[in-house]
Amino acid sequence: DGGTGTDPGVLQVALIGSPNAGKTTLFNALTGLRAKTANYPGITVTRREGLLDLDGTDVRLVDLPGTYSLDPVSPDEQVVADALHGHVAGIPAPDALVMVADATTLERSLYLVAEVLQLGMPTCLVLTMVDELTARGGALSLDRLGDALGVPVIGVVGHRGIGLDQLRQLL
């Protein structure tokens, strides 16, 4: 399809999160060498997308630019808002979202988490750096957080592959 993300029958899943939350590390861990980098039409903001085969289901994973809010104040954040609503030419709106947040700085991401959940789309929360949180003496109940938010919460260490099987099963 030339990288436009318009293959019929392919589930569209977007990774969304603040800058440096670990989206691209997670993206690379999930897609391996099947990643493609391109620019959004008409602007120089980069997008990455890759295809996954999850037990016979084709999934196009799109790594959206980092954002702090769905109320855009920069070109990158405008791309995220437009992509989520299907307002980018040739790129369909996602069918589901993977919200990515750094477990060591979770409080900073809670506003964006709330905004994403208000979209009403199928969503899960992936917490990166769970190993670092533990190393710093912190603890977090993923089940209790998931119950409070009403969505599945998975802890991952992307560069070590920890939690990726659980995420693939969820997707």
C-alpha positions in Angstrom: 0.0 0.0 0.0 3.0 2.3 -0.2 3.0 2.8 3.6 -0.3 4.7 3.7 -1.8 2.4 6.3 -4.9 1.8 4.1 -4.7 -2.0 3.7 -8.3 -3.3 4.2 -8.7 -5.8 7.0 -5.6 -4.6 8.8 -6.2 -3.6 12.4 -4.8 -0.1 13.1 -3.2 0.3 16.5 -1.5 3.6 17.6 1.1 4.0 20.3 0.5 7.3 22.2 2.4 8.8 25.0 4.6 11.7 26.1 8.1 12.2 24.7 10.7 9.8 26.1 8.0 7.4 27.6 9.5 4.5 25.7 7.0 4.3 22.7 9.7 3.8 20.1 11.6 1.2 22.1 8.3 -0.6 22.6 7.5 -0.2 18.9 10.9 -1.6 17.8 10.6 -4.5 20.2 7.2 -5.4 18.8 7.9 -4.9 15.1 11.5 -5.9 14.8 12.9 -5.3 11.3 9.4 -4.7 9.8 9.5 -1.0 10.7 9.0 1.8 8.2 9.8 5.5 8.7 8.1 8.2 6.7 6.8 11.7 7.2 3.2 12.7 7.7 1.8 14.3 4.5 2.8 17.9 4.0 5.0 18.2 7.2 8.3 17.0 8.4 7.0 15.2 11.5 8.2 11.6 11.3 6.0 8.6 11.7 6.9 5.0 12.2 4.7 2.1 11.3 5.2 -1.6 11.2 3.2 -4.7 10.6 2.7 -7.4 13.1 1.1 -10.9 12.6 -0.6 -11.8 15.8 -1.9 -15.3 15.4 -3.1 -14.7 11.9 -4.4 -11.1 12.5 -2.6 -8.4 10.7 -1.9 -5.4 12.9 -0.4 -2.1 11.7 1.3 -0.4 14.6 1.8 3.3 14.3 4.2 5.1 16.6 2.7 8.6 17.0 4.9 11.6 18.0 5.3 12.2 21.7 2.6 14.5 23.2 1.8 15.9 26.6 -1.9 16.6 25.7 -4.5 16.0 23.1 -5.0 19.8 23.0 -2.3 20.6 20.5 0.2 23.4 21.0 2.9 22.2 18.5 3.0 20.6 15.0 3.8 17.2 16.6 0.9 17.4 18.9 -1.4 18.5 16.1 -0.3 15.4 14.1 -1.3 13.3 17.1 -4.7 14.9 17.4 -5.4 14.7 13.7 -4.2 11.0 13.5 -6.4 10.0 16.3 -9.5 11.4 14.6 -8.6 10.1 11.1 -7.9 13.6 9.8 -4.6 12.7 8.1 -4.9 12.0 4.4 -4.3 8.3 3.5 -3.9 7.3 7.2 -7.0 5.8 8.8 -8.0 6.5 12.4 -6.7 3.8 14.8 -9.0 1.0 15.8 -7.3 0.8 19.2 -4.7 2.6 21.3 -1.7 1.6 23.3 -1.1 4.4 25.9 2.6 4.3 26.9 3.8 5.9 30.1 7.1 5.7 32.1 6.4 4.0 35.4 9.0 6.1 37.2 7.2 9.4 36.2 3.7 8.1 36.0 2.2 11.2 37.7 3.4 13.4 34.7 1.4 11.2 32.3 -1.9 11.0 34.1 -3.5 14.0 32.4 -2.8 12.5 29.0 -4.0 9.1 30.2 -7.3 10.7 31.2 -7.6 12.5 27.9 -6.9 9.3 25.9 -9.4 7.3 28.0 -12.1 10.0 27.3 -11.8 9.1 23.6 -13.7 5.9 24.3 -11.5 3.8 22.1 -10.3 0.3 23.0 -7.2 1.2 25.0 -4.6 -0.4 27.2 -1.9 1.3 29.3 1.6 0.0 29.0 4.0 1.1 31.7 7.7 1.2 30.7 10.7 1.2 33.1 8.9 -1.0 35.6 12.4 -2.5 36.4 13.8 1.0 37.2 10.8 1.8 39.4 11.5 -1.4 41.4 15.3 -0.6 41.5 14.4 2.8 43.0 12.4 1.2 45.7 9.0 2.0 44.2 6.1 -0.4 43.7 2.9 -0.2 41.7 -0.1 -2.6 41.6 -0.8 -2.9 37.9 -4.1 -4.8 38.6 -5.3 -2.1 41.0 -4.4 0.7 38.6 -6.2 -1.2 35.8 -9.3 -1.5 37.9 -9.2 2.2 38.8 -8.8 3.2 35.1 -11.0 0.5 33.6 -8.4 -0.7 31.1 -5.8 -3.4 31.1 -2.4 -2.2 32.4 0.8 -4.1 31.5 4.3 -3.5 32.7 7.1 -3.9 30.2 10.9 -3.6 29.8 11.0 -3.2 26.0 14.7 -3.7 25.4 14.7 -6.9 27.5 11.4 -8.3 26.1 9.7 -8.4 29.5 5.9 -8.0 29.2 5.9 -8.2 25.4 4.2 -11.6 25.2 1.4 -10.3 27.5 0.9 -7.2 25.3 0.9 -9.3 22.1 -1.9 -11.5 23.6 -3.9 -8.4 24.6 -3.6 -6.9 21.1 
